[in-house]
Amino acid sequence: MDLGAGLGHLSYSTLVHPADNWTQLWDSITRYLPAVKERVSPDKPFAVSLRLANRTVEELTAGPAERAKLKAFFDDRDMYVYTANAFPYGPFKGEPVKAQVYEPDWRTDERAEYTMKVADILAEVAPPGVAPSIQTPPLGFKPRVTGPDVVQAYTNQVIRVVAHLVGLERRTGRTVTLAIEPEPACFLELTTETIDYFTNHLYAPAAVKDLAAKTGLSVVEAERTLRRQFGTVYDVCHQAVEFEDVAQSMNDLGKAGIPILKFQIASALRIPDVDPEKAAALKAFDDPVYFHQTIEKLNGALTHYLDIPNALAAYGGEDDGREWRTHFHVPVFLEDVGVFKTTRPDIEAALRYHKANPVSDQVEIETYTWDVLPEEFKTGDIVDYVVRELEWVRTGLTGSKAT
């Protein structure tokens, strides 16, 4: 839904629903989206974020009738696609994902070709007047970045995809953008790392010339295109877990000329005063499906742990003022989760910054962990939960719950 006042379009990530293939995606969107729209945007168009797994993309690419059915479903129900989540390539629900969520990474043909097919689908199903974004991983898992050759391979594939987006726009008149999402434990996790990559690799003369050669654009046009069609997903949760000042972080990206193509609202667990009781309670959030990167702050120094068990194993039972922040997406409206706090204050700071200085025309809530959230913290059914999140964010930005 369009929030007006330049604040952008707001919706929620359908990554929360099962959608690992076309059958699951169709079931999820037909089951949940009309119910959510009826409650939060009954009389106005409702924005949709699609989860497009590789199996779904292959089925839709091979099936024009299925693509037409998808588009007709949205058109007939006053909905419109404005973004797609193409971060997880494979399955994301009901089985261990962990580091596999970053594979195939951005050095591979598989990642590039999958992303180009997602772009083609978006150009067909998104309505005129919308420039849909593709959410994608932050290039690769940091432990697998073994040297500058890996980073160059990332850049080569990104340029290949941006060249495809240029060709797609020429053929269809539709602008599709590509947005990297920094995340803890990945090649790009800190705002400083993101700025460094864009400035010294993607916007570097060699990459610009490569895009110009692939598209026939002038060097000036190629650089302008890179700065327009390739940017970031700014996930508040991820940067809060990194102990960054989110308002300063968004401001730094803007100063560097790096577009935030999607402003993503998500919250993490925060333990401002770790003690043995809270450390024991954190075990309930150690699910076998997802990584829950945990960062510790003690005496001003940060220590990064890949997952909850790593943090717990390193903890000696001290009560010494250390703070943990854990990448486990919890409902954005919660300030407390049992004995824990959340990073909701960072969301509130980010919303204030966006309200004063809109950073993106695409705003999305991404709380995908409903299925692995401990039962005592679930409220109502999934529709209730999604609606409450949408109303909380909309109220924070506009002061109004109703459309």
C-alpha positions in Angstrom: 0.0 0.0 0.0 1.2 3.5 -0.8 1.8 5.3 2.4 1.7 8.7 0.7 3.8 11.8 1.7 6.8 10.2 -0.1 7.1 7.5 2.4 6.8 4.7 -0.1 4.9 1.4 -0.5 4.6 -0.8 2.5 4.0 -4.6 2.7 5.3 -7.7 4.4 7.7 -10.4 3.2 5.9 -13.5 2.1 9.1 -15.3 3.0 7.1 -16.0 6.2 4.9 -18.4 4.3 5.8 -21.8 2.7 6.8 -21.0 -0.9 9.6 -23.3 -1.9 8.0 -24.2 -5.3 5.2 -22.9 -7.4 2.5 -25.0 -5.8 3.4 -23.8 -2.4 3.6 -20.2 -3.5 0.2 -20.2 -5.2 -1.3 -21.8 -2.1 0.3 -19.2 0.2 -0.7 -16.1 -1.8 -4.2 -17.2 -2.4 -4.7 -18.3 1.2 -3.1 -15.4 3.1 -2.8 -12.2 0.9 -6.6 -11.6 0.5 -7.1 -12.0 4.2 -4.3 -9.6 5.0 -5.5 -7.0 2.4 -9.0 -7.1 3.7 -7.9 -6.1 7.1 -5.2 -3.5 6.3 -6.0 -2.1 2.9 -9.6 -3.1 2.0 -10.3 -0.1 -0.3 -6.9 0.6 -1.8 -4.3 -1.3 -3.8 -2.2 -3.6 -1.7 1.6 -4.1 -2.3 3.0 -7.7 -2.6 6.4 -9.0 -2.0 6.9 -12.4 -3.7 9.2 -15.1 -2.5 10.6 -16.6 -5.7 12.6 -19.8 -5.1 14.6 -21.3 -8.0 12.1 -24.2 -8.4 9.2 -21.6 -8.7 11.2 -19.5 -11.2 11.9 -22.5 -13.4 8.2 -23.5 -13.4 7.0 -19.9 -14.1 9.7 -19.4 -16.8 8.5 -22.6 -18.6 4.8 -21.8 -18.1 3.4 -18.7 -19.6 -0.1 -19.7 -18.6 1.0 -19.8 -15.0 2.6 -16.4 -15.2 -0.7 -15.1 -16.7 -2.6 -16.7 -13.8 -0.4 -15.1 -11.3 -0.7 -11.6 -12.9 -4.5 -12.0 -13.2 -4.8 -13.0 -9.5 -3.2 -9.7 -8.5 -5.0 -7.6 -11.0 -8.4 -9.0 -10.1 -7.8 -8.4 -6.4 -6.4 -4.9 -6.5 -2.9 -6.1 -5.6 0.4 -5.2 -7.2 3.9 -6.8 -7.0 6.6 -4.3 -6.0 9.5 -6.6 -4.9 10.7 -10.1 -4.9 12.8 -12.0 -2.4 15.4 -14.0 -4.4 17.8 -14.3 -1.5 17.2 -18.0 -0.7 17.7 -20.0 -3.9 16.5 -23.3 -2.6 14.2 -24.5 0.2 13.7 -22.2 3.1 11.1 -23.9 5.3 11.0 -27.0 7.4 14.5 -28.2 6.9 18.0 -27.0 7.9 19.1 -24.0 5.8 22.0 -22.4 7.8 24.9 -21.4 5.5 23.2 -23.0 2.5 21.0 -19.9 2.3 24.0 -18.1 0.7 24.5 -20.7 -2.0 24.9 -20.6 -4.9 26.8 -17.4 -4.2 27.4 -14.5 -6.5 30.6 -16.0 -8.1 28.4 -18.6 -9.9 26.5 -18.7 -13.1 23.6 -20.3 -11.3 23.0 -17.3 -9.1 23.3 -14.9 -12.0 21.0 -16.9 -14.3 18.4 -17.4 -11.6 18.4 -13.7 -10.8 17.9 -12.8 -14.5 14.9 -15.1 -14.7 13.4 -13.5 -11.6 13.8 -10.1 -13.3 12.0 -11.4 -16.4 9.1 -12.6 -14.3 8.8 -9.3 -12.4 8.8 -7.3 -15.6 5.8 -9.3 -16.7 3.7 -9.5 -13.5 4.5 -6.1 -11.9 2.2 -3.2 -13.1 3.3 -0.2 -15.0 4.6 2.6 -12.8 6.3 0.2 -10.4 10.0 -0.5 -10.6 10.2 -3.8 -8.7 13.4 -4.7 -6.8 15.1 -8.1 -6.4 16.4 -8.8 -2.9 19.6 -10.9 -3.1 22.4 -12.1 -0.8 25.4 -10.0 0.2 27.5 -11.7 -2.5 28.7 -14.6 -0.4 29.4 -16.2 3.0 32.4 -14.5 4.5 34.4 -17.7 5.4 34.3 -18.6 1.7 35.8 -15.3 0.5 39.4 -16.5 0.1 40.9 -13.7 -1.9 40.5 -10.8 -4.4 39.7 -13.3 -7.2 36.5 -14.2 -5.4 35.5 -10.5 -5.1 36.2 -10.0 -8.8 34.1 -12.9 -9.7 31.2 -11.4 -7.7 31.6 -8.1 -9.5 31.7 -9.8 -12.9 28.4 -11.6 -12.3 26.7 -8.6 -10.9 27.7 -6.6 -14.0 26.4 -9.4 -16.2 23.0 -9.2 -14.4 22.8 -5.4 -14.6 23.5 -5.7 -18.3 20.5 -8.0 -18.5 18.4 -5.5 -16.7 19.4 -2.9 -19.2 18.4 -5.2 -22.1 15.1 -6.0 -20.3 14.2 -2.4 -20.0 15.0 -1.8 -23.7 12.7 -4.7 -24.7 9.8 -4.2 -22.3 10.1 -0.6 -21.0 10.1 -2.0 -17.5 12.8 -1.0 -14.9 13.8 -3.8 -12.5 16.4 -3.2 -9.8 18.8 -5.4 -7.9 19.4 -4.9 -4.2 22.1 -6.6 -2.1 21.2 -7.2 1.6 24.2 -6.9 4.0 24.0 -9.6 6.7 26.2 -10.7 9.6 28.9 -13.3 8.7 28.7 -12.4 5.0 31.1 -10.6 2.7 29.1 -7.5 3.1 27.9 -7.1 6.7 29.0 -3.6 7.9 27.9 -0.4 6.3 31.6 0.5 5.9 32.1 -2.7 4.0 29.2 -2.0 1.7 30.4 1.5 0.9 33.9 0.2 0.2 32.6 -2.5 -2.2 30.3 -0.2 -4.1 32.9 2.6 -4.3 36.0 0.6 -5.0 34.7 -2.3 -7.0 31.2 -1.8 -8.5 31.6 1.9 -9.3 35.3 1.5 -10.2 36.3 2.4 -13.8 36.8 -1.3 -14.8 33.3 -2.4 -13.8 31.7 0.7 -15.4 33.6 0.0 -18.7 32.6 -3.7 -18.5 28.9 -2.7 -18.3 29.4 -0.1 -21.1 30.9 -2.8 -23.3 28.1 -5.3 -22.6 25.3 -2.8 -23.2 26.5 -0.3 -25.7 26.0 2.5 -23.2 28.5 5.3 -22.9 30.8 5.1 -19.8 28.8 8.0 -18.3 25.5 6.2 -19.0 26.8 3.0 -17.6 27.9 4.5 -14.3 24.5 6.3 -14.0 22.7 2.9 -14.7 24.8 1.1 -12.0 23.9 3.8 -9.5 20.2 3.6 -10.5 19.6 -0.1 -10.8 21.9 -1.7 -8.3 21.8 -0.8 -4.6 21.1 -2.2 -1.2 18.3 -3.7 1.0 18.7 -1.9 4.3 17.6 -4.4 6.9 17.4 -2.6 10.3 17.7 -5.9 12.2 21.1 -6.8 10.6 22.7 -3.4 11.2 21.3 -3.3 14.8 22.8 -6.7 15.5 26.1 -5.2 14.3 25.7 -2.4 17.0 25.6 0.2 14.3 23.8 3.5 14.7 21.1 2.9 12.1 20.3 6.6 11.3 24.0 7.3 10.8 24.4 4.2 8.7 21.5 5.2 6.3 22.9 8.7 6.2 26.4 7.3 5.3 25.0 5.2 2.4 23.2 8.3 1.1 26.3 10.4 1.2 28.2 7.7 -0.7 25.5 7.8 -3.4 24.4 4.2 -2.8 20.7 3.8 -3.2 18.6 2.0 -0.6 16.2 0.2 -3.0 14.3 -1.5 -0.1 14.0 -0.3 3.5 13.4 -3.5 5.5 11.9 -3.4 8.9 12.9 -6.3 11.2 13.8 -6.8 14.8 16.4 -9.0 16.7 16.8 -10.3 20.2 18.8 -8.1 22.5 20.3 -9.1 25.9 21.8 -6.0 27.4 23.0 -7.7 30.5 23.9 -11.3 29.9 23.8 -13.6 32.9 23.5 -17.4 33.3 19.7 -17.4 33.4 19.4 -15.4 30.2 22.0 -17.5 28.5 20.1 -20.6 29.4 16.9 -19.1 28.1 18.5 -18.3 24.8 18.7 -22.0 24.0 15.0 -22.0 23.2 15.8 -19.9 20.1 18.5 -22.3 18.8 16.4 -23.8 16.1 18.0 -26.2 13.6 16.8 -24.3 10.5 18.4 -20.9 10.4 21.7 -19.2 11.4 21.3 -16.9 14.4 24.5 -14.9 14.3 25.2 -13.4 17.7 27.5 -10.4 18.4 28.8 -9.7 21.8 29.8 -6.3 23.1 32.0 -6.2 26.2 34.0 -3.2 27.3 33.5 -1.6 23.9 34.9 -4.6 22.0 32.8 -6.7 19.6 33.0 -10.5 19.3 31.2 -12.2 16.4 29.7 -15.7 16.8 28.3 -17.6 13.9 25.4 -19.1 15.8 23.8 -19.3 19.2 25.7 -22.5 20.3 29.0 -20.8 19.5 28.1 -17.8 21.8 26.9 -20.1 24.6 30.0 -22.3 24.4 32.3 -19.3 24.7 30.3 -17.9 27.7 31.8 -18.7 31.1 28.9 -17.6 33.2 30.1 -14.1 34.0 27.8 -11.3 34.9 30.0 -8.5 33.7 27.8 -6.2 31.7 28.3 -7.9 28.3 25.5 -7.5 25.7 24.4 -10.0 23.1 22.4 -9.2 20.0 21.1 -12.2 18.1 19.9 -12.4 14.5 16.5 -14.0 15.2 13.7 -12.0 13.6 11.1 -11.4 16.3 7.8 -9.5 15.9 8.6 -5.8 15.2 6.0 -4.5 17.7 7.5 -6.3 20.7 9.8 -4.5 23.1 10.4 -7.6 25.3 10.4 -11.3 24.4 10.3 -13.1 27.7 13.5 -12.2 29.7 15.0 -10.5 26.6 14.8 -7.1 25.1 14.5 -6.5 21.3 16.1 -4.1 18.9 12.8 -2.3 18.5 14.4 1.0 19.6 16.6 0.8 16.4 13.4 0.3 14.3 11.9 3.4 15.9 15.1 5.4 15.2 15.1 4.1 11.6 11.4 5.0 11.1 12.0 8.5 12.4 14.9 8.9 10.0 12.9 7.6 7.1 9.9 9.9 8.0 12.2 12.9 8.0 14.4 11.9 5.1 12.7 9.1 3.0 15.4 6.7 2.0 13.4 4.4 -0.3 10.0 4.1 -2.0 9.8 0.4 -1.0 9.3 -0.5 2.7 8.9 -4.1 3.8 8.5 -5.9 7.1 10.5 -9.1 7.2 9.7 -11.4 10.1 10.0 -14.8 8.5 10.6 -16.9 11.7 7.0 -17.5 12.8 7.3 -21.2 12.3 10.4 -21.5 14.6 9.4 -18.9 17.2 8.9 -20.5 20.6 5.2 -21.2 21.0 4.8 -18.9 24.1 5.7 -15.9 22.0 3.2 -16.4 19.2 0.0 -14.3 19.3 -3.0 -15.3 17.3 -2.6 -16.9 13.9 -0.3 -15.9 11.1 -2.7 -13.3 9.6 -3.2 -11.7 13.0 0.5 -11.5 13.4 1.2 -10.0 9.9 -1.6 -7.5 10.3 -0.4 -6.3 13.7 3.1 -5.7 12.3 1.8 -3.8 9.3 -0.4 -1.6 11.5 2.4 -1.0 13.9 4.8 0.2 11.2 2.1 2.2 9.3 1.2 3.9 12.5 4.8 4.7 13.3 5.2 6.4 9.9 1.8 8.0 9.2 0.0 8.0 12.6 -2.9 6.1 11.0 -4.0 2.5 11.1 -6.8 2.7 8.5 -6.6 3.4 4.8 
